């Protein structure tokens, strides 16, 4: 059972890392090839995921950080992280889905910068073609996988092995021969007591170099 739980943990952590990495990679690629009519000419624009779904990079990095936290989290924190992973996956899929559903709107910022055409209606009228690349769907799939991994964490986290402690609690026991079961005085404590006695003698005018017989 313990070995199965460890395998589940490893696979889900790796799945979170892989899905987050895929989302980050997709974000950096071209999602949409847009053709815009400007007067009597046309302009072809490649729209990257950073423009079409800018939030994906932050969401993907959050997923990678979450994977690291999962490796050391306890049972309660795992539930919180699992729910957060579901939310991250949903957000990634939503961002990619909006770009897939309306490529012209997702390309608006780049179109305005390149052509000067502004306003949603004007941009929609100016776009004559908008071809989606596989990277847009890869971004959507990454979000689905992230959400599925979050569900897997919520369902299986009780079977994961607990964190192991490298340090054991230190127990103090009475030394042999100590009266009343109390710990024997340490050498450091004896040295401090001798120093106090010597100082008291000096304040009385005693010469510390004299022996008891000389006095």
C-alpha positions as CSV (number, residue, x, y, z in Angstrom):
1,X,0.0,0.0,0.0
2,X,2.8,2.4,0.9
3,X,4.6,1.7,-2.3
4,X,1.4,2.3,-4.3
5,X,0.9,5.6,-2.5
6,X,4.4,6.7,-3.3
7,X,3.9,5.8,-6.9
8,X,0.7,7.7,-7.1
9,X,2.3,10.8,-5.6
10,X,5.2,10.6,-8.0
11,X,3.0,10.2,-11.0
12,X,0.7,13.1,-10.1
13,X,3.5,15.4,-9.3
14,X,5.2,14.6,-12.6
15,X,1.8,15.1,-14.3
16,X,1.4,18.6,-12.8
17,X,5.0,19.5,-13.9
18,X,4.4,18.2,-17.5
19,X,1.0,19.9,-17.9
20,X,2.4,23.2,-16.5
21,X,5.4,22.9,-18.8
22,X,3.1,22.3,-21.8
23,X,1.1,25.3,-21.0
24,X,4.2,27.5,-20.7
25,X,5.6,26.1,-24.0
26,X,2.3,26.7,-25.8
27,X,2.1,30.2,-24.4
28,X,5.4,31.0,-26.2
29,X,4.2,29.7,-29.6
30,X,2.1,31.1,-32.4
31,X,-1.6,30.4,-31.9
32,X,-3.4,32.3,-34.6
33,X,-2.4,33.4,-38.1
34,X,-4.6,36.5,-38.8
35,X,-5.2,38.3,-42.1
36,X,-6.5,41.8,-41.8
37,X,-7.7,44.1,-44.6
38,X,-6.4,47.7,-44.3
39,X,-7.7,49.8,-47.1
40,X,-6.6,48.2,-50.3
41,X,-3.9,46.0,-48.8
42,X,-3.9,43.0,-46.5
43,X,-1.7,42.4,-43.5
44,X,-0.8,38.9,-42.2
45,X,-0.1,38.7,-38.5
46,X,1.2,35.7,-36.4
47,X,-0.4,36.0,-32.9
48,X,1.4,34.2,-30.2
49,X,-0.1,32.7,-27.1
50,X,1.4,35.6,-25.0
51,X,-1.0,37.9,-26.9
52,X,-4.0,35.6,-27.3
53,X,-3.9,34.3,-23.7
54,X,-1.4,36.3,-21.7
55,X,-2.3,34.9,-18.3
56,X,-1.1,31.4,-19.2
57,X,2.5,32.1,-18.3
58,X,1.6,33.1,-14.7
59,X,-0.8,30.2,-14.3
60,X,1.8,27.7,-15.7
61,X,4.5,29.0,-13.3
62,X,2.0,28.7,-10.4
63,X,1.5,25.1,-11.4
64,X,5.2,24.4,-11.3
65,X,5.5,26.0,-7.9
66,X,2.5,23.9,-6.7
67,X,4.3,20.7,-7.9
68,X,7.2,21.6,-5.7
69,X,5.0,22.3,-2.7
70,X,3.2,18.9,-3.2
71,X,6.5,17.0,-2.5
72,X,6.6,18.2,1.1
73,X,3.0,19.0,1.9
74,X,1.0,17.2,4.6
75,X,-2.4,15.7,4.2
76,X,-4.4,18.9,4.9
77,X,-2.2,21.1,2.6
78,X,-2.5,18.5,-0.2
79,X,-6.2,19.0,-0.3
80,X,-5.7,22.8,-0.6
81,X,-3.1,22.3,-3.3
82,X,-5.3,19.8,-5.2
83,X,-8.2,22.3,-5.2
84,X,-5.9,25.1,-6.3
85,X,-4.5,22.9,-9.2
86,X,-8.1,22.3,-10.4
87,X,-8.6,26.0,-10.4
88,X,-5.4,26.7,-12.2
89,X,-6.3,24.1,-14.8
90,X,-9.7,25.5,-15.3
91,X,-8.2,29.0,-15.7
92,X,-5.7,27.8,-18.3
93,X,-8.5,26.0,-20.3
94,X,-10.7,29.1,-20.1
95,X,-8.0,31.4,-21.4
96,X,-7.2,29.1,-24.3
97,X,-10.9,28.4,-25.0
98,X,-11.7,32.1,-25.3
99,X,-8.9,32.5,-27.8
100,X,-10.1,29.5,-29.8
101,X,-13.7,30.6,-29.7
102,X,-13.0,34.2,-30.9
103,X,-9.6,34.5,-32.6
104,X,-10.2,38.0,-33.8
105,X,-10.9,39.3,-30.3
106,X,-7.9,37.4,-29.0
107,X,-5.8,39.1,-31.6
108,X,-7.2,42.6,-31.1
109,X,-4.2,44.1,-29.3
110,X,-1.7,42.9,-31.9
111,X,-4.0,44.1,-34.8
112,X,-4.4,47.5,-33.3
113,X,-0.6,47.9,-32.8
114,X,0.2,46.7,-36.3
115,X,-2.6,48.5,-38.3
116,X,-4.0,51.2,-36.1
117,X,-7.5,49.6,-36.4
118,X,-9.2,50.0,-33.0
119,X,-12.6,48.9,-31.6
120,X,-14.1,45.5,-31.5
121,X,-16.5,46.0,-34.4
122,X,-13.8,47.5,-36.7
123,X,-11.4,44.7,-35.9
124,X,-14.1,42.0,-36.5
125,X,-14.8,43.6,-39.9
126,X,-11.2,43.9,-40.8
127,X,-10.2,40.3,-40.1
128,X,-10.8,38.3,-43.2
129,X,-9.2,35.1,-42.0
130,X,-8.0,33.7,-38.7
131,X,-6.4,30.2,-38.7
132,X,-5.7,28.5,-35.5
133,X,-2.5,26.5,-35.0
134,X,-2.2,23.3,-33.0
135,X,-0.5,25.3,-30.1
136,X,-3.8,26.9,-29.2
137,X,-5.4,23.5,-28.7
138,X,-2.2,22.3,-26.8
139,X,-2.8,25.2,-24.4
140,X,-6.4,24.1,-23.9
141,X,-5.3,20.5,-23.4
142,X,-2.7,21.5,-20.8
143,X,-5.4,23.2,-18.8
144,X,-7.6,20.0,-18.9
145,X,-4.6,17.9,-17.8
146,X,-3.8,20.3,-14.9
147,X,-7.4,20.1,-13.7
148,X,-7.5,16.3,-14.0
149,X,-4.2,16.1,-12.0
150,X,-5.8,18.3,-9.3
151,X,-8.8,15.9,-9.1
152,X,-6.4,13.0,-8.8
153,X,-4.6,14.7,-5.9
154,X,-7.9,15.3,-4.1
155,X,-9.0,11.7,-4.6
156,X,-5.7,9.9,-3.8
157,X,-3.9,12.1,-1.4
158,X,-4.9,10.0,1.7
159,X,-3.0,7.1,0.2
160,X,0.3,9.1,-0.2
161,X,3.0,8.3,2.3
162,X,3.6,10.8,5.1
163,X,6.6,13.0,5.3
164,X,9.5,11.4,7.1
165,X,11.4,13.2,9.9
166,X,15.2,13.2,9.9
167,X,15.4,14.2,13.5
168,X,14.3,12.4,16.6
169,X,13.2,14.1,19.7
170,X,16.0,14.4,22.3
171,X,15.1,12.9,25.7
172,X,17.0,13.8,28.9
173,X,17.3,11.1,31.6
174,X,18.8,11.4,35.1
175,X,22.5,10.4,35.3
176,X,23.3,7.3,37.4
177,X,23.9,8.2,41.0
178,X,22.2,11.6,40.9
179,X,20.3,12.1,44.2
180,X,16.5,12.2,44.1
181,X,16.5,11.2,40.4
182,X,17.8,14.7,39.4
183,X,20.3,15.2,36.6
184,X,23.9,15.4,37.8
185,X,25.5,18.8,37.6
186,X,27.6,19.3,34.5
187,X,31.2,20.2,34.4
188,X,30.3,23.7,33.2
189,X,28.1,24.3,36.2
190,X,30.9,23.2,38.5
191,X,33.3,25.6,36.8
192,X,30.9,28.5,37.3
193,X,30.4,27.6,41.0
194,X,34.2,27.6,41.5
195,X,34.5,31.0,39.8
196,X,31.8,32.4,42.1
197,X,33.6,31.1,45.2
198,X,36.9,32.5,44.0
199,X,35.4,35.9,43.4
200,X,33.8,36.0,46.8
201,X,37.2,35.2,48.3
202,X,38.8,38.1,46.5
203,X,36.2,40.5,47.7
204,X,37.1,39.5,51.3
205,X,40.8,40.1,50.6
206,X,41.8,36.4,50.4
207,X,44.9,35.6,48.3
208,X,43.8,32.9,45.8
209,X,47.5,31.7,45.5
210,X,47.6,30.6,49.2
211,X,46.5,27.1,50.2
212,X,44.1,26.4,53.0
213,X,47.1,25.4,55.2
214,X,48.9,28.7,54.6
215,X,45.9,30.6,55.8
